[in-house]
Amino acid sequence: MDNPIKPTAPQRRWRSACLAACSAMLLAGAAGPLHAQSEQLLAVNASAFGAVAASGIITIDSGAGLVFKVRQSSGDIISIRYNGGPELQLQSKFSHISSGIGAPTTFAVADGVVKLTLTTPTLTHYLLVRQGENTIYMGTYVTAEPAVGELRWITRLNGALVPERPPASNTEGTTGAVESADVFGLPNGETRSKYFGNQRAIDLTLRGVRGPGVGVYMAYGNRESSSGGPFYNDIQFQTAEVYNYMNSGHNQTEAWRTGFHGPYALLFTNGDAPAIPDMGWMGAHNLKGWVGPAGRGEVVGAGLSGMNSAYPYTVAFANAVAQYWTTADPVTGSFSSPAMKAGNYSMTVYKGEYAVLTEPVTVTAGGSTTLDSRSVLADPGNDVALWRIGNWDGTPNEFANGARLRDMHPSDVRQGPWTMGEYRVGTSVAATDFSPYQWKDVNGNITIKFNLRKSQIAPLTLRAGITVAQSGGRPKAQVNGWVAPNPGASNQPNSRSITLGSFRGNNKMYTYNIPANELLVGENTIVLSVISGSGGVQYLSPAYAYDAIDLIKTP
């Protein structure tokens, strides 16, 4: 096939070398399969674009500057060169799906597309390259989670060539582990980890690393077969490694989904961030598990009433097979879902990250399900409170250290103190005077002081909301001399969670009904402490993240 793109100088040198090798083989009397292989090599490199296998290695040329090599026996990418530059691929470890699956790899070239297929009994992975595009398009079909428990694509790069990276996950120069073998410290007391600085699923678009003359970016694509919902965050980088995590056990709130994951893409540029490419064309290439437009429908909502204009509202859909989300109009609350696989879903409306409406919906193939306006009634922020600390938004972002929770370990020198003085309602400020996290072994008691008038003495309910807990931690409340019954543990992921830059778990509200005769005219004191049946020290002791705390009249 004719190549309309003029080859670069490195491509011309590569082509000449291949032509010379083929000529040498022909002059030496090569015949049969070798002769056929020589003719194939000549045909492929006459246009630069294409793929060729030799000595167990498949070499793919985009025809526009990207040349990479894949080992046929494993599917690992073992070499990446861009515009004839130096070797981008790290040579001590290769790029692959999961941790490398040792899958036999086949390839085909047709209609301007190279398609590579890696196959195991439970996983099929695809890499596709279109002529003239320096992009590796990918999709992964699974019927079971990999044995390592993490479905991920890892691009392992030569760090010297891509020094510009997200700082929170750049572990170069660290002096040793701060926690486990995955959170590290710098000599100045700052911390780094692959768990830090990661985006929520709803925010995933395109991120990458770059250096002089080259940029490597991941377009995360469709998250419909991943797990955790719109606010879940997972690993994106580790130093010069570029990831696409599709499923893992990192503070995961849902069961893993199987089926087709993707499409997603790895893009190579001269350094500038590229546009996110259209990936719908991949559906024409017989990818296992791909569901096209004919098998999809949508949900359209007329609006949401009762919204708080200070917050974004997200409408999410989930079942055992797929997950989706969209943002409601900030004024009317109207929304339109992405194209969804046909089936029955649970639809949840979130104020910030707090669920305020849940109901079932059905999506039909080729159809549109229309919903009348809905009221978002299950918002505790609408309840009249004597006082409230924080906001019922499903996050601890509004508390002290809130801006740094996702980007560093709690021990990082850039964090403010976790142990604070008494919080005085009406005087103290949540953003500076209340800790978002409470650990049994760090700030085990939090004291709140508040005043009541005689007319306010009545049965009252203290509400304490958490967004996640580790090691079964939950708040125990004492009001003046009255001690509330011990609450039960909430349903949370089995994870370190809050030391890994994530407060996203299952929101839980604890309520404590305070008898009127236990309240005082004037100053009252609440002490919140951590109880749990598990142990642990310092930042690995039982803990939880606060959403909000308030005091209301007992319903």
C-alpha positions as CSV (number, residue, x, y, z in Angstrom):
1,M,0.0,0.0,0.0
2,D,1.3,3.5,-0.8
3,N,2.2,5.7,2.2
4,P,1.1,9.3,1.7
5,I,3.3,10.4,4.6
6,K,6.9,11.2,3.8
7,P,9.3,9.0,5.9
8,T,11.6,10.6,8.3
9,A,15.4,10.2,8.0
10,P,15.5,7.5,10.7
11,Q,12.7,5.7,9.0
12,R,14.7,5.8,5.7
13,R,17.8,4.5,7.4
14,W,15.8,1.6,8.9
15,R,14.2,0.8,5.6
16,S,17.5,0.8,3.8
17,A,19.0,-1.5,6.4
18,C,16.1,-3.9,6.0
19,L,16.3,-3.8,2.2
20,A,20.0,-4.5,2.4
21,A,19.4,-7.5,4.8
22,C,16.7,-8.9,2.4
23,S,19.0,-8.5,-0.6
24,A,21.8,-10.3,1.2
25,M,19.5,-13.2,2.1
26,L,18.3,-13.4,-1.5
27,L,21.9,-13.4,-2.9
28,A,22.7,-16.1,-0.4
29,G,20.2,-18.3,-2.1
30,A,17.4,-18.1,0.5
31,A,14.3,-19.9,-0.7
32,G,10.9,-21.1,0.5
33,P,9.7,-19.5,3.8
34,L,12.8,-17.4,4.1
35,H,12.3,-16.1,0.6
36,A,8.6,-15.3,1.5
37,Q,9.7,-13.6,4.7
38,S,12.1,-11.4,2.7
39,E,9.4,-10.4,0.3
40,Q,7.1,-9.5,3.2
41,L,9.8,-7.4,4.8
42,L,10.4,-5.6,1.5
43,A,6.7,-5.0,1.0
44,V,6.2,-3.7,4.6
45,N,9.1,-1.3,4.6
46,A,8.5,0.0,1.1
47,S,5.8,2.2,2.8
48,A,7.3,2.3,6.3
49,F,4.0,1.7,7.9
50,G,3.3,-1.9,9.0
51,A,4.5,-4.8,11.1
52,V,7.0,-7.6,10.6
53,A,8.0,-10.6,12.7
54,A,11.6,-11.8,13.0
55,S,13.4,-13.9,15.6
56,G,10.4,-13.9,17.9
57,I,10.0,-10.1,17.8
58,I,7.2,-8.1,16.1
59,T,8.3,-4.6,15.0
60,I,5.5,-2.1,14.4
61,D,6.0,1.2,12.5
62,S,3.2,3.8,12.6
63,G,4.6,5.4,9.5
64,A,4.7,8.7,11.4
65,G,7.7,8.3,13.7
66,L,6.7,5.7,16.3
67,V,8.4,2.3,16.1
68,F,8.0,-0.2,18.9
69,K,8.7,-3.9,19.3
70,V,6.7,-6.6,21.0
71,R,7.9,-10.0,22.1
72,Q,5.7,-12.7,20.4
73,S,5.9,-15.2,23.3
74,S,4.8,-12.8,26.0
75,G,3.1,-9.7,24.5
76,D,5.6,-7.4,26.3
77,I,6.6,-4.2,24.6
78,I,10.5,-4.4,24.7
79,S,11.4,-1.3,22.7
80,I,9.9,2.1,21.9
81,R,11.5,4.7,19.7
82,Y,9.9,8.0,18.7
83,N,11.1,10.0,15.7
84,G,14.4,8.0,15.6
85,G,15.3,9.1,19.1
86,P,16.9,7.1,21.9
87,E,15.3,4.0,23.5
88,L,12.3,5.2,25.5
89,Q,11.4,1.7,26.9
90,L,13.0,0.8,30.2
91,Q,15.1,-2.2,29.7
92,S,15.1,-3.7,33.2
93,K,11.3,-4.1,33.0
94,F,9.0,-4.0,30.0
95,S,5.6,-2.5,29.3
96,H,2.6,-4.9,29.5
97,I,-0.8,-5.7,30.7
98,S,-1.0,-6.6,34.5
99,S,2.5,-7.6,35.5
100,G,3.1,-9.3,32.2
101,I,0.9,-12.3,31.3
102,G,3.2,-14.4,29.1
103,A,0.6,-14.5,26.4
104,P,1.3,-15.7,22.9
105,T,0.8,-12.8,20.5
106,T,-0.4,-12.7,16.9
107,F,-0.7,-9.8,14.5
108,A,-2.4,-8.8,11.3
109,V,-2.1,-5.8,9.0
110,A,-5.2,-4.7,7.0
111,D,-6.8,-1.5,5.8
112,G,-4.1,0.8,7.4
113,V,-4.3,-0.9,10.8
114,V,-1.9,-3.1,12.7
115,K,-3.8,-5.3,15.2
116,L,-1.9,-7.4,17.8
117,T,-3.8,-9.9,20.0
118,L,-2.6,-11.4,23.2
119,T,-4.6,-14.4,24.4
120,T,-4.9,-16.4,27.6
121,P,-7.8,-18.5,28.9
122,T,-9.3,-15.6,30.8
123,L,-7.8,-12.5,29.2
124,T,-7.6,-11.1,25.6
125,H,-5.6,-7.9,25.1
126,Y,-5.5,-5.8,21.9
127,L,-3.0,-3.3,20.6
128,L,-4.0,-1.4,17.4
129,V,-2.0,1.1,15.4
130,R,-3.5,3.2,12.6
131,Q,-1.3,4.3,9.8
132,G,0.1,7.8,10.3
133,E,-0.8,8.0,14.0
134,N,1.7,7.8,16.8
135,T,-0.8,6.1,19.1
136,I,-1.2,2.6,20.5
137,Y,-4.9,2.0,20.9
138,M,-5.8,-0.7,23.4
139,G,-8.7,-2.8,24.8
140,T,-8.7,-5.6,27.4
141,Y,-11.3,-8.3,27.7
142,V,-11.4,-10.4,30.8
143,T,-13.6,-13.2,32.2
144,A,-11.7,-13.2,35.5
145,E,-9.5,-10.8,37.4
146,P,-5.7,-11.5,36.9
147,A,-4.1,-13.6,39.5
148,V,-2.2,-10.5,40.8
149,G,-5.6,-8.9,41.6
150,E,-4.9,-5.9,39.5
151,L,-6.0,-5.3,35.9
152,R,-3.7,-2.5,34.7
153,W,-1.6,-1.4,31.7
154,I,1.9,-0.3,32.7
155,T,4.2,1.7,30.4
156,R,7.7,1.6,31.9
157,L,9.9,4.4,30.5
158,N,13.5,5.4,30.7
159,G,13.2,8.1,33.3
160,A,16.1,10.1,32.1
161,L,14.2,10.9,28.9
162,V,11.0,12.0,30.5
163,P,12.0,14.0,33.6
164,E,8.7,16.1,33.7
165,R,6.3,14.0,35.8
166,P,3.6,14.5,38.4
167,P,5.6,15.3,41.5
168,A,3.4,13.5,44.1
169,S,4.1,10.0,42.5
170,N,7.7,10.7,41.6
171,T,9.8,8.5,44.0
172,E,13.2,9.5,42.6
173,G,15.5,10.7,45.3
174,T,13.6,9.2,48.2
175,T,15.6,7.8,51.0
176,G,13.4,4.8,52.1
177,A,10.0,3.6,53.0
178,V,7.8,5.7,55.3
179,E,5.0,3.1,55.3
180,S,5.0,-0.5,53.9
181,A,7.0,-0.7,50.7
182,D,5.1,1.8,48.7
183,V,5.2,5.2,50.5
184,F,8.6,6.8,50.5
185,G,10.2,9.8,52.1
186,L,12.5,12.6,50.8
187,P,15.4,14.0,53.0
188,N,13.4,17.2,53.5
189,G,10.5,15.3,55.1
190,E,8.2,15.2,52.1
191,T,6.6,12.0,51.0
192,R,6.0,10.4,47.6
193,S,4.0,7.4,46.4
194,K,2.2,5.9,43.4
195,Y,-0.9,6.3,45.5
196,F,-0.6,10.1,45.7
197,G,-1.9,12.8,43.3
198,N,-4.3,10.5,41.4
199,Q,-7.5,11.8,39.8
200,R,-11.0,10.6,40.5
201,A,-12.5,8.4,37.8
202,I,-14.9,11.2,36.8
203,D,-11.9,13.4,36.1
204,L,-9.9,11.0,34.1
205,T,-9.2,12.4,30.6
206,L,-5.5,12.5,29.6
207,R,-2.3,12.7,31.6
208,G,1.3,11.9,30.9
209,V,5.0,12.5,31.3
210,R,7.4,14.3,29.0
211,G,11.0,15.4,28.3
212,P,12.9,17.1,25.5
213,G,11.2,16.3,22.2
214,V,8.9,13.6,23.5
215,G,5.7,13.2,25.5
216,V,3.9,10.0,26.5
217,Y,0.3,10.3,27.5
218,M,-2.5,8.0,28.6
219,A,-6.0,8.6,27.3
220,Y,-8.0,6.7,29.9
221,G,-11.1,6.2,27.8
222,N,-14.2,4.3,28.8
223,R,-14.5,3.3,32.5
224,E,-17.7,1.3,32.1
225,S,-16.2,-2.0,33.1
226,S,-14.1,-0.6,35.9
227,S,-15.3,-0.5,39.5
228,G,-15.7,2.0,42.3
229,G,-17.9,4.6,40.7
230,P,-17.3,8.2,39.7
231,F,-15.2,9.3,42.7
232,Y,-12.9,6.3,43.0
233,N,-9.2,7.1,42.4
234,D,-6.4,4.6,41.5
235,I,-2.8,4.7,40.5
236,Q,-1.8,6.7,37.4
237,F,2.0,7.1,37.7
238,Q,5.0,5.9,39.5
239,T,8.1,7.9,38.7
240,A,8.4,7.4,34.9
241,E,5.8,4.6,34.7
242,V,2.5,5.5,33.1
243,Y,-0.5,3.4,34.2
244,N,-4.1,2.7,33.3
245,Y,-5.6,0.9,36.2
246,M,-8.9,-0.7,35.3
247,N,-9.5,-2.8,38.4
248,S,-7.7,-3.2,41.7
249,G,-8.2,-3.8,45.4
250,H,-6.9,-0.3,46.4
251,N,-9.7,0.9,48.7
252,Q,-12.2,-0.7,46.4
253,T,-15.9,-0.3,47.3
254,E,-17.4,-2.7,44.7
255,A,-16.9,-6.1,43.2
256,W,-14.7,-6.2,40.1
257,R,-16.4,-6.1,36.8
258,T,-15.3,-8.3,33.9
259,G,-16.0,-7.9,30.2
260,F,-14.4,-5.5,27.8
261,H,-12.3,-2.7,29.5
262,G,-11.6,0.3,27.3
263,P,-11.0,1.5,24.8
264,Y,-8.0,3.4,26.0
265,A,-4.8,4.7,24.2
266,L,-1.1,5.5,24.7
267,L,-0.1,8.6,22.7
268,F,3.3,9.8,21.7
269,T,4.0,13.4,20.9
270,N,6.9,15.9,20.6
271,G,6.0,16.9,24.2
272,D,2.8,18.8,23.9
273,A,-0.4,17.3,25.3
274,P,-2.4,15.9,22.4
275,A,-6.1,15.9,21.8
276,I,-8.0,12.9,23.1
277,P,-8.5,10.7,20.0
278,D,-11.8,9.2,18.9
279,M,-11.7,5.5,19.6
280,G,-15.0,4.4,18.3
281,W,-13.4,3.1,15.0
282,M,-12.0,0.2,17.0
283,G,-15.4,-1.4,17.1
284,A,-15.0,-2.5,13.5
285,H,-12.0,-4.7,14.3
286,N,-13.6,-7.7,16.0
287,L,-12.7,-7.0,19.6
288,K,-14.1,-9.5,22.0
289,G,-16.7,-8.1,24.3
290,W,-17.1,-4.8,22.4
291,V,-20.7,-3.5,22.5
292,G,-21.6,-1.1,19.7
293,P,-24.3,1.5,19.4
294,A,-27.0,-1.0,18.5
295,G,-26.7,-2.6,22.0
296,R,-26.9,0.6,23.9
297,G,-29.5,3.1,25.1
298,E,-29.6,6.2,27.2
299,V,-31.3,7.8,30.2
300,V,-32.5,11.4,30.0
301,G,-33.7,13.3,33.1
302,A,-35.9,16.4,32.9
303,G,-34.4,17.9,36.0
304,L,-33.6,17.8,39.7
305,S,-35.4,20.0,42.3
306,G,-34.0,20.8,45.7
307,M,-30.4,21.2,44.6
308,N,-27.9,23.3,46.5
309,S,-26.3,25.6,44.0
310,A,-22.9,25.5,45.9
311,Y,-22.3,21.9,44.8
312,P,-22.1,20.0,41.5
313,Y,-24.5,17.1,41.1
314,T,-23.5,13.8,39.5
315,V,-25.9,11.2,38.2
316,A,-24.4,7.7,38.3
317,F,-25.6,4.4,37.0
318,A,-24.3,1.0,38.1
319,N,-25.1,-2.8,37.9
320,A,-22.9,-5.9,38.0
321,V,-21.8,-5.4,34.4
322,A,-21.2,-1.7,33.9
323,Q,-21.0,1.8,35.4
324,Y,-21.6,5.3,34.0
325,W,-22.0,8.9,35.1
326,T,-22.9,12.3,33.9
327,T,-23.1,15.8,35.4
328,A,-26.5,17.5,35.9
329,D,-27.1,21.0,34.7
330,P,-26.2,23.3,37.6
331,V,-29.4,25.3,37.2
332,T,-32.1,22.9,36.1
333,G,-30.6,19.6,37.1
334,S,-31.4,18.1,33.7
335,F,-29.1,15.4,32.5
336,S,-28.4,12.9,29.7
337,S,-26.4,9.7,30.3
338,P,-23.7,8.3,28.1
339,A,-24.5,5.5,25.7
340,M,-25.1,2.6,28.1
341,K,-25.3,-1.2,27.7
342,A,-28.9,-2.4,27.8
343,G,-29.9,-3.6,31.3
344,N,-31.3,-2.7,34.7
345,Y,-29.4,-0.1,36.7
346,S,-29.3,1.6,40.1
347,M,-29.3,5.3,39.4
348,T,-27.8,7.5,42.2
349,V,-27.7,11.3,42.3
350,Y,-24.8,12.7,44.3
351,K,-24.5,16.2,45.8
352,G,-20.7,16.5,45.7
353,E,-19.9,12.9,46.7
354,Y,-22.9,12.4,48.9
355,A,-25.8,10.3,47.7
356,V,-29.1,12.2,47.9
357,L,-31.3,10.0,45.6
358,T,-31.3,6.4,44.5
359,E,-33.8,4.6,42.3
360,P,-33.8,1.8,39.6
361,V,-33.9,2.5,35.9
362,T,-34.0,0.3,32.8
363,V,-32.0,1.0,29.7
364,T,-33.2,-0.6,26.4
365,A,-31.0,-1.2,23.3
366,G,-31.5,1.6,20.8
367,G,-33.9,3.4,23.1
368,S,-34.1,6.4,25.4
369,T,-35.5,6.2,28.9
370,T,-37.0,9.6,29.9
371,L,-37.5,10.5,33.5
372,D,-39.6,13.4,34.9
373,S,-38.1,15.8,37.3
374,R,-36.9,14.3,40.6
375,S,-36.5,15.8,44.1
376,V,-33.2,15.3,45.9
377,L,-34.7,14.8,49.3
378,A,-32.2,12.7,51.2
379,D,-29.8,15.6,51.9
380,P,-29.0,16.0,55.6
381,G,-27.6,19.4,54.8
382,N,-31.2,20.6,54.4
383,D,-32.1,19.7,58.0
384,V,-32.2,22.6,60.4
385,A,-29.3,22.2,62.8
386,L,-28.4,24.0,66.0
387,W,-24.8,23.9,64.6
388,R,-22.9,22.1,61.9
389,I,-19.2,21.5,61.5
390,G,-18.3,20.8,57.8
391,N,-20.6,20.1,54.9
392,W,-22.7,17.1,54.0
393,D,-20.9,16.6,50.7
394,G,-19.3,13.2,51.1
395,T,-15.8,14.5,51.5
396,P,-13.5,15.9,54.3
397,N,-12.1,18.5,51.9
398,E,-13.4,21.5,53.9
399,F,-11.5,20.6,57.0
400,A,-7.9,21.4,58.0
401,N,-5.3,19.9,55.6
402,G,-8.2,19.2,53.2
403,A,-6.3,20.4,50.2
404,R,-3.5,18.0,50.8
405,L,-5.3,14.8,51.6
406,R,-4.8,13.2,48.2
407,D,-1.3,14.3,47.5
408,M,0.8,13.2,50.5
409,H,1.1,10.9,53.5
410,P,-0.3,12.2,56.8
411,S,3.3,12.4,58.2
412,D,4.5,14.7,55.5
413,V,6.0,18.0,56.8
414,R,3.7,20.0,54.5
415,Q,0.7,18.8,56.5
416,G,-0.6,20.9,59.3
417,P,-1.1,19.4,62.8
418,W,-3.7,16.6,63.3
419,T,-4.1,17.2,67.0
420,M,-5.9,20.4,67.7
421,G,-7.4,22.2,70.6
422,E,-11.0,22.3,71.6
423,Y,-13.4,23.1,68.8
424,R,-15.7,25.9,70.0
425,V,-18.9,26.2,68.0
426,G,-19.4,29.8,66.9
427,T,-15.7,30.7,67.3
428,S,-13.6,28.0,65.7
429,V,-13.4,27.5,62.0
430,A,-13.6,24.0,60.3
431,A,-11.0,24.8,57.7
432,T,-8.3,25.4,60.3
433,D,-9.5,24.0,63.6
434,F,-11.0,20.6,62.9
435,S,-9.2,17.5,61.7
436,P,-10.5,15.6,58.6
437,Y,-9.1,12.4,60.0
438,Q,-9.2,10.9,63.4
439,W,-6.9,8.0,64.4
440,K,-7.0,6.1,67.7
441,D,-3.3,6.4,68.1
442,V,-2.8,10.0,66.8
443,N,-5.6,12.3,67.8
444,G,-7.7,9.8,69.7
445,N,-10.0,12.4,71.4
446,I,-11.7,15.4,69.7
447,T,-13.5,17.8,71.9
448,I,-16.3,20.1,70.8
449,K,-17.7,22.8,73.1
450,F,-21.1,24.4,72.4
451,N,-23.7,26.5,74.3
452,L,-27.5,25.9,74.8
453,R,-30.2,28.2,75.9
454,K,-32.9,27.0,78.2
455,S,-35.4,27.0,75.3
456,Q,-33.1,24.6,73.5
457,I,-33.0,21.9,76.1
458,A,-34.8,19.0,74.5
459,P,-33.9,15.6,73.1
460,L,-31.2,16.2,70.6
461,T,-29.5,14.1,68.0
462,L,-25.8,14.3,67.3
463,R,-24.9,13.1,63.8
464,A,-21.4,12.2,62.8
465,G,-20.8,11.3,59.1
466,I,-17.7,9.5,57.8
467,T,-16.6,8.8,54.3
468,V,-14.3,5.8,55.0
469,A,-12.8,3.9,57.9
470,Q,-9.8,1.7,58.3
471,S,-9.4,-1.2,60.7
472,G,-13.0,-1.0,61.8
473,G,-12.7,2.5,63.3
474,R,-15.9,4.4,64.3
475,P,-16.7,7.3,66.5
476,K,-17.8,6.9,70.1
477,A,-19.6,9.9,71.6
478,Q,-19.7,11.2,75.1
479,V,-21.9,14.3,75.8
480,N,-21.2,15.8,79.2
481,G,-21.5,12.8,81.6
482,W,-23.6,10.8,79.2
483,V,-21.9,8.0,77.1
484,A,-23.7,6.9,74.0
485,P,-23.9,3.2,73.2
486,N,-21.0,1.9,71.1
487,P,-21.9,2.0,67.4
488,G,-21.2,-0.9,65.1
489,A,-18.5,-0.9,62.4
490,S,-19.4,0.4,59.0
491,N,-19.1,-1.5,55.7
492,Q,-15.8,-0.3,54.3
493,P,-13.0,-1.6,52.0
494,N,-10.3,-3.6,53.7
495,S,-7.5,-1.1,53.1
496,R,-5.2,1.4,54.6
497,S,-7.2,4.0,52.7
498,I,-6.5,7.4,54.3
499,T,-2.7,6.9,54.3
500,L,-2.8,6.1,50.6
501,G,-4.3,9.4,49.5
502,S,-7.9,8.2,49.5
503,F,-10.9,9.1,51.7
504,R,-13.4,7.5,49.3
505,G,-15.2,4.6,50.9
506,N,-18.8,4.1,51.8
507,N,-20.4,7.1,53.4
508,K,-21.9,6.4,56.8
509,M,-23.9,8.5,59.2
510,Y,-23.8,7.7,62.9
511,T,-26.5,9.1,65.1
512,Y,-26.5,9.5,68.9
513,N,-29.8,10.4,70.6
514,I,-29.1,12.5,73.6
515,P,-31.7,12.6,76.4
516,A,-32.8,16.1,77.3
517,N,-31.8,15.6,81.0
518,E,-28.1,15.1,80.0
519,L,-27.9,18.6,78.4
520,L,-27.0,21.8,80.3
521,V,-28.0,25.4,80.0
522,G,-24.8,27.1,79.0
523,E,-21.7,25.2,78.0
524,N,-21.8,21.6,76.9
525,T,-19.0,19.3,75.9
526,I,-18.8,16.5,73.3
527,V,-15.9,14.1,73.2
528,L,-15.5,11.9,70.1
529,S,-13.1,9.0,70.4
530,V,-12.1,6.1,68.1
531,I,-13.2,2.6,69.0
532,S,-12.4,-0.6,67.1
533,G,-11.7,-4.3,67.6
534,S,-8.5,-4.0,65.7
535,G,-5.1,-2.7,66.6
536,G,-2.4,-0.7,64.9
537,V,-0.1,2.2,65.7
538,Q,0.1,5.8,64.6
539,Y,-1.3,6.4,61.1
540,L,-2.1,2.7,60.7
541,S,-4.3,2.6,63.8
542,P,-8.1,2.4,63.5
543,A,-9.3,5.6,61.9
544,Y,-11.9,7.3,59.8
545,A,-12.4,10.4,57.7
546,Y,-15.1,12.9,58.6
547,D,-17.8,14.2,56.3
548,A,-19.7,16.5,58.7
549,I,-20.9,16.7,62.3
550,D,-24.0,18.4,63.4
551,L,-26.6,18.7,66.2
552,I,-30.3,18.6,65.4
553,K,-33.6,18.2,67.2
554,T,-34.4,14.5,67.6
555,P,-36.9,13.7,64.9
